[in-house]
Amino acid sequence: MFTARNKGRLAIGAVVVGAALALAGCASGDPLSSGSTSGTDSSSGTDTIVVGSQAYYSNEIIAEIYAQALENAGYTVERNFQIGQRDAYLPALEDGEVDVFPEYTGNLLQYYDAETTATTSDDVYAALKDALPEGLTVLDQSPATDQDSYNVTSAFADKYKLTTIGDLKNVDVPLTLGGNAELETRPYGPQGLLSTYGVTVGFNATGDTTVDALVAGTIQVANVYSADPSISANDFVTLEDPEGLFLASNVVPLVNADIADEIADVLNPIDAALTAKGLAALNVKSTVDQESSDQIATDWLTENGFLK
């Protein structure tokens, strides 16, 4: 299978070989044509577009929305979902094995530039464009956000009068932060809490059990994505972040630069229509209603006028 990144190289090779065969009076077709066009969209000439996703249900929903929108526009799409975290899927994007991936501006910027000082949505987006490696770019960012946030139970917030992350300094019991294992070394993890807010915490790699651990009291602070339905379902208090420990993190398509202009007209309207509230509602369909990603995506695209 050839991805879209191979398109230019294969097209040039096909022209050269085809011309040579024509000059030799050969009536047979180009011997490369079956390999270079088997996954090609007849209307655009672009080879199969590979859409990937993180091992995260919300990200897979967005990836499926992108995939169905591209298919509706006439492209051949291959899905490579549930790849894992950035250390696993970004090399695949950089190597051209994956062409389109729903990302989040702030976290992606910090991956490539841990020392960035950008915090606002527009500044983060601009800095991200400059930080990306050659061959990758981003399309328009969405109003929808799904970013890291620090949460406590409402009882804990009431007891210690917590509204901001900095208020954690006033808590007189040891604090343990819970989240995915990689949080321990992220710029906004324990070290970031100490340097930005003067808050000292222990760390527990709670992974998929983070919400349960917070409810059970085995951790006091939980890193939960802001669009996660569990925040409202459990009446958690999301602590405000006035010092910008977390960068603004808007949904954005990370794409192969070779096909960015070609697919922008398909994906940019999708991202413009996706809102933070809307994304949270999609997540409820997955976690509460137990609907599949493909059904959620089809319904959303239809309701928003992208599918007829």
C-alpha positions, -999 to +999 in steps of 0.1 A: +000+000+000+012+035-009+003+065+012-003+100-002+033+110+006+045+087-021+022+103-047+047+127-063+076+103-065+054+075-080+038+098-105+071+110-118+084+074-121+053+063-139+056+091-165+093+083-172+086+045-176+055+051-196+073+075-220+101+050-225+077+022-233+058+044-258+091+053-276+099+016-278+066+010-295+053-012-267+016-015-267+013-028-231+005-005-202+028+010-176+041-019-155+040+004-124+005+015-129-011-014-110+010-007-079+007+031-079-030+035-087-047+006-069-055+028-039-059+060-059-090+082-059-101+086-095-112+122-090-082+136-073-053+113-080-044+110-044-034+075-031-051+060-001-053+084+028-045+067+061-063+082+091-050+073+126-061+078+161-048+076+197-058+048+220-085+071+234-122+068+226-128+106+221-098+108+197-111+078+177-145+095+173-129+126+158-107+104+136-138+085+124-155+118+116-125+128+095-124+094+078-161+094+068-159+131+056-130+122+034-148+091+020-178+112+013-156+135-007-145+106-028-112+096-012-101+060-004-095+059+033-077+034+055-082+035+092-053+028+116-070+035+150-060+030+186-023+034+178-013+046+213+003+078+226+025+103+208+057+084+212+041+056+191+021+075+164+042+106+157+070+086+141+044+069+119+032+103+108+067+116+102+076+085+082+044+089+060+028+057+072-002+078+085-015+109+067-042+124+089-045+125+127-067+144+151-044+162+175-045+188+203-025+220+198-011+226+232+001+191+240+014+186+205+034+219+208+049+208+241+059+175+226+080+193+200+090+224+221+090+217+258+103+252+265+075+271+247+061+301+264+029+302+243-003+297+263-033+313+245-051+295+217-039+317+189-003+319+202-001+281+206-015+275+171+011+299+156+040+284+175+029+248+166+031+256+129+067+266+134+076+237+156+064+209+134+090+188+115+093+191+078+066+171+060+039+177+086+015+206+090-018+214+107-051+225+092-075+250+109-079+245+146-113+238+160-132+257+188-134+224+205-109+217+232-101+185+251-072+194+272-056+183+304-072+196+336-067+191+373-097+180+392-107+174+428-139+161+444-165+187+454-161+176+490-124+181+489-128+215+472-153+226+498-132+215+527-101+233+516-118+262+497-102+252+464-110+271+432-075+274+415-045+251+412-025+274+434-050+269+462-036+234+466-007+250+486-032+256+514-040+219+518-026+205+551-024+168+540-001+151+516-013+153+480-011+126+454-017+134+417-031+107+395-030+103+357-015+084+328+021+072+334+036+098+310+021+126+331+050+121+357+075+136+332+053+160+313+060+198+318+026+202+335+031+172+358+045+172+393+075+193+384+053+218+366+030+221+396+060+228+419+077+254+396+045+272+385+024+271+416+047+259+444+025+229+450+042+196+460+025+164+451+033+127+449+024+108+418+004+076+411+002+062+376-035+055+377-041+053+340-077+042+331-086+040+368-079+077+375-115+087+380-122+057+403-090+065+423-102+101+428-137+090+439-121+064+463-097+090+477-065+071+469-055+102+450-065+138+458-059+154+424-067+139+391-057+148+356-088+143+335-094+156+299-117+186+300-143+170+277-145+138+297-182+132+308-169+118+341-162+154+354-199+164+354-211+129+362-191+128+394-195+165+402-157+170+402-144+206+405-120+215+377-093+238+392-087+271+374-053+276+359-045+313+359-008+309+354-012+288+322+003+255+334-017+238+307-014+252+272-046+259+253-053+227+235-077+229+206-086+200+183-066+202+151-060+179+121-023+170+119-016+161+083+009+151+057+020+184+041+018+169+006-020+166+008-028+194+031-041+218+005-061+191-012-080+180+019-083+213+036-117+221+021-130+188+035-117+189+070-116+226+079-154+229+078-156+198+100-133+214+127-152+247+125-184+229+134-170+209+163-174+227+196-163+219+231-199+213+242-205+192+211-174+171+217-184+164+253-218+153+240-201+129+215-181+115+244-213+108+264-226+088+234-195+066+236-191+062+274-227+063+286-248+052+256-221+027+244-225+037+208-198+028+183-174+054+169-186+049+134-223+054+143-215+084+164-195+100+135-222+092+110-249+107+131-229+139+138-220+144+102-256+139+092-270+162+118-245+190+109-252+187+071-220+170+060-238+138+049-270+136+031 
